């Protein structure tokens, strides 16, 4: 099974940049999209009837053109949920939770926190609710999306210069420590411990071509699934957004449980 996650920074812009062709080329079983910036009508106009074997499950923000999470999946889930239990977070369309026979998927778009850290308390509240939610799920869990945090110094090009900046504050980084301590594996770090592997580059100063970026997109998996993860990757050359896609390959021939 192949799972891919991508902050597309607007599904309509992504489609103008070849998203549907990319979807066909990558042929993943599950594709998690963040920041689709569309409502139900917009999404239907943009990709409706053009996603081939995929079913579409989405959370939309009340504010049009803002946030939004969509999951494209070849296998119909047993159940779906679009709430973390925090009204602001849920109203911003930041979560799609899908239950499958052997695991539960949470596709997420964690809030940024604000350049002046004005929304950092909200962001920490979201992480606390997420940790509580994952602890309550009985099946193995896969978390995929834009977490808006660089976990370690190797996860951004300029850690010293960003030590006190949003997305790299000690409070934010500690949330990922807590997630891992709950029994989750950072899938990419299972295979790669080197720096220079980023998933987001600001739109300025040719930073992407210079690889001055951040790794803020992740796929975390319950430790019980980790032995079945056979590969994890960053598709840095796949363009169409200021983020690039990431993914994992899971051997489903063995029991995930």
C-alpha positions as CSV (number, residue, x, y, z in Angstrom):
1,X,0.0,0.0,0.0
2,X,1.3,3.4,-0.9
3,X,0.2,6.5,1.0
4,X,1.1,10.0,-0.1
5,X,0.5,13.3,1.7
6,X,0.8,16.8,0.1
7,X,0.0,20.3,1.0
8,X,-1.1,21.5,-2.4
9,X,-1.7,25.2,-1.4
10,X,-4.9,25.4,-3.4
11,X,-6.4,22.5,-5.3
12,X,-7.4,24.7,-8.2
13,X,-3.9,26.0,-8.6
14,X,-2.6,22.5,-8.3
15,X,-4.8,21.3,-11.1
16,X,-3.6,24.1,-13.3
17,X,-0.1,22.8,-12.6
18,X,-0.9,19.2,-13.6
19,X,-2.3,17.6,-10.4
20,X,-4.6,15.2,-12.1
21,X,-1.8,13.9,-14.3
22,X,0.4,13.7,-11.2
23,X,-2.3,11.7,-9.4
24,X,-2.4,9.2,-12.2
25,X,1.4,8.9,-12.4
26,X,2.0,8.3,-8.7
27,X,-0.9,5.8,-8.4
28,X,-1.0,5.8,-4.6
29,X,-3.7,3.9,-2.7
30,X,-4.4,6.9,-0.4
31,X,-3.6,10.5,-1.1
32,X,-4.0,13.1,1.7
33,X,-4.2,16.7,0.6
34,X,-4.0,19.7,2.8
35,X,-4.8,23.4,2.3
36,X,-7.1,22.6,-0.6
37,X,-8.7,26.1,-0.2
38,X,-12.0,25.0,-1.7
39,X,-15.6,24.3,-0.6
40,X,-17.6,21.3,-1.8
41,X,-18.8,23.0,-4.9
42,X,-15.3,24.2,-5.8
43,X,-13.9,20.7,-5.3
44,X,-16.6,19.1,-7.4
45,X,-15.9,21.6,-10.3
46,X,-12.2,21.1,-10.0
47,X,-11.7,17.3,-9.7
48,X,-15.2,15.8,-9.6
49,X,-15.5,12.9,-11.9
50,X,-11.7,13.0,-12.8
51,X,-10.1,11.1,-10.0
52,X,-10.6,7.6,-11.5
53,X,-10.6,4.9,-8.8
54,X,-10.6,7.3,-5.9
55,X,-13.4,8.1,-3.5
56,X,-13.2,11.6,-2.1
57,X,-13.5,12.5,1.6
58,X,-13.2,16.1,2.7
59,X,-13.4,18.6,5.5
60,X,-14.1,22.1,4.4
61,X,-13.5,25.4,6.2
62,X,-16.5,27.6,7.0
63,X,-14.4,30.5,5.5
64,X,-14.3,30.0,1.8
65,X,-10.9,29.6,0.2
66,X,-9.2,28.8,3.4
67,X,-7.6,25.6,4.8
68,X,-9.4,22.3,4.0
69,X,-8.3,18.7,3.9
70,X,-9.2,16.1,1.3
71,X,-8.4,12.4,1.2
72,X,-8.5,10.4,-2.0
73,X,-8.7,6.7,-1.4
74,X,-9.1,3.6,-3.5
75,X,-10.5,1.5,-0.7
76,X,-13.7,2.7,0.9
77,X,-13.3,3.3,4.7
78,X,-15.5,1.6,7.3
79,X,-16.3,5.0,8.8
80,X,-15.3,8.7,8.6
81,X,-15.0,11.5,11.1
82,X,-14.3,15.2,10.6
83,X,-14.0,16.5,14.1
84,X,-11.2,16.7,16.7
85,X,-13.6,18.2,19.2
86,X,-12.2,21.7,19.1
87,X,-14.7,24.1,17.4
88,X,-12.2,26.4,15.9
89,X,-10.1,23.6,14.5
90,X,-13.1,21.7,13.2
91,X,-14.7,24.8,11.6
92,X,-11.4,25.4,9.7
93,X,-11.7,22.0,8.0
94,X,-8.4,20.6,9.3
95,X,-9.0,16.9,9.8
96,X,-10.3,13.8,8.0
97,X,-10.3,10.6,10.0
98,X,-11.0,7.4,8.1
99,X,-11.2,4.0,9.7
100,X,-10.0,1.0,7.7
101,X,-10.1,-2.7,8.7
102,X,-6.5,-2.8,10.1
103,X,-5.7,0.9,10.9
104,X,-7.2,4.4,11.3
105,X,-5.9,7.3,9.2
106,X,-5.9,10.9,10.4
107,X,-5.2,13.3,7.6
108,X,-4.3,16.6,9.2
109,X,-3.5,20.3,8.6
110,X,-2.2,21.7,11.9
111,X,-2.4,25.5,12.2
112,X,0.7,27.5,11.6
113,X,0.7,29.5,14.9
114,X,1.2,33.0,13.4
115,X,4.4,34.9,12.6
116,X,4.2,36.7,15.9
117,X,3.1,33.5,17.7
118,X,-0.3,35.0,18.2
119,X,-1.9,31.6,17.6
120,X,0.6,29.5,19.3
121,X,-1.7,28.7,22.3
122,X,-4.3,27.5,19.8
123,X,-1.7,25.4,18.1
124,X,-0.6,23.8,21.3
125,X,-4.3,23.2,22.2
126,X,-4.7,21.4,18.9
127,X,-1.7,19.1,19.6
128,X,-3.0,18.3,23.1
129,X,-6.4,17.3,21.6
130,X,-4.7,15.3,18.9
131,X,-2.6,13.4,21.5
132,X,-5.7,12.6,23.5
133,X,-7.5,11.5,20.4
134,X,-4.8,9.2,19.1
135,X,-4.5,7.6,22.6
136,X,-8.2,6.7,22.5
137,X,-8.1,4.9,19.1
138,X,-7.9,1.2,19.5
139,X,-6.5,0.3,16.1
140,X,-3.0,1.2,14.9
141,X,-2.9,4.8,13.7
142,X,-1.4,6.6,10.7
143,X,-1.1,10.4,11.0
144,X,-0.4,12.2,7.7
145,X,-0.2,15.9,6.8
146,X,1.3,19.3,7.4
147,X,2.3,19.5,11.1
148,X,3.8,23.0,10.8
149,X,6.8,22.1,13.0
150,X,10.4,21.2,12.2
151,X,11.1,18.6,14.8
152,X,14.9,18.6,15.0
153,X,17.8,20.8,13.9
154,X,18.3,18.5,10.9
155,X,14.8,19.3,9.8
156,X,15.5,22.8,8.6
157,X,18.3,24.5,6.8
158,X,18.9,27.3,9.3
159,X,18.1,26.1,12.8
160,X,20.1,28.7,14.7
161,X,18.5,31.6,12.9
162,X,15.0,30.2,13.6
163,X,15.5,29.0,17.2
164,X,12.9,31.3,18.6
165,X,10.7,31.5,15.5
166,X,7.3,29.9,15.0
167,X,7.4,26.3,13.7
168,X,10.6,25.7,15.6
169,X,9.9,26.9,19.2
170,X,10.6,24.4,22.0
171,X,6.9,24.2,22.8
172,X,6.1,23.1,19.3
173,X,8.9,20.7,19.0
174,X,7.9,19.1,22.3
175,X,4.5,18.2,20.9
176,X,6.2,15.9,18.4
177,X,8.4,14.5,21.2
178,X,5.2,13.7,23.0
179,X,3.6,12.1,20.0
180,X,6.7,9.8,19.5
181,X,6.7,8.9,23.2
182,X,3.1,7.8,22.8
183,X,4.3,5.0,20.5
184,X,4.7,6.6,17.0
185,X,7.4,6.4,14.4
186,X,8.5,9.2,12.2
187,X,8.4,7.1,9.0
188,X,11.0,9.1,7.1
189,X,13.5,9.1,9.9
190,X,13.2,5.3,10.0
191,X,15.2,5.2,6.8
192,X,17.0,8.6,6.7
193,X,18.9,10.4,9.4
194,X,20.6,13.1,7.2
195,X,19.9,16.8,7.0
196,X,19.0,18.5,3.7
197,X,15.7,16.7,3.4
198,X,12.9,19.3,3.4
199,X,9.2,19.4,2.4
200,X,8.5,23.2,2.3
201,X,10.4,26.2,0.9
202,X,9.1,29.8,1.2
203,X,8.3,31.5,-2.1
204,X,11.2,33.9,-2.2
205,X,14.9,34.3,-3.0
206,X,15.0,31.1,-5.0
207,X,15.0,29.1,-1.7
208,X,13.7,25.9,-3.2
209,X,16.4,25.7,-5.8
210,X,18.9,26.5,-3.1
211,X,17.3,23.9,-0.9
212,X,16.9,26.3,2.0
213,X,13.8,24.7,3.5
214,X,12.0,23.0,6.3
215,X,10.7,19.5,6.9
216,X,7.2,20.2,8.4
217,X,5.2,17.5,6.6
218,X,5.2,14.0,8.1
219,X,3.7,10.6,8.2
220,X,3.7,9.2,11.7
221,X,2.7,5.5,12.3
222,X,2.0,3.5,15.3
223,X,5.1,1.5,16.3
224,X,3.1,-1.7,15.7
225,X,2.9,-0.7,12.0
226,X,6.5,0.4,11.7
227,X,8.0,-3.1,10.8
228,X,5.7,-3.2,7.8
229,X,6.8,0.2,6.5
230,X,9.2,-0.8,3.7
231,X,10.0,2.7,2.4
232,X,9.4,6.4,3.2
233,X,10.2,9.1,0.7
234,X,10.1,12.8,0.0
235,X,9.3,13.7,-3.6
236,X,11.2,16.9,-3.7
237,X,11.1,17.2,-7.5
238,X,7.3,17.1,-7.7
239,X,6.3,20.7,-8.2
240,X,3.0,22.5,-8.1
241,X,3.1,23.9,-4.5
242,X,5.5,25.5,-2.0
243,X,5.4,22.0,-0.4
244,X,6.4,18.8,-2.0
245,X,4.7,15.4,-1.5
246,X,5.8,12.8,1.0
247,X,4.9,9.1,1.2
248,X,5.3,5.6,2.6
249,X,5.1,2.1,1.3
250,X,3.5,-0.5,3.6
251,X,3.7,-4.2,3.2
252,X,0.0,-5.3,3.7
253,X,0.8,-9.0,3.2
254,X,1.5,-9.2,6.9
255,X,-1.0,-8.4,9.6
256,X,-0.7,-4.7,10.6
257,X,-2.0,-5.6,14.1
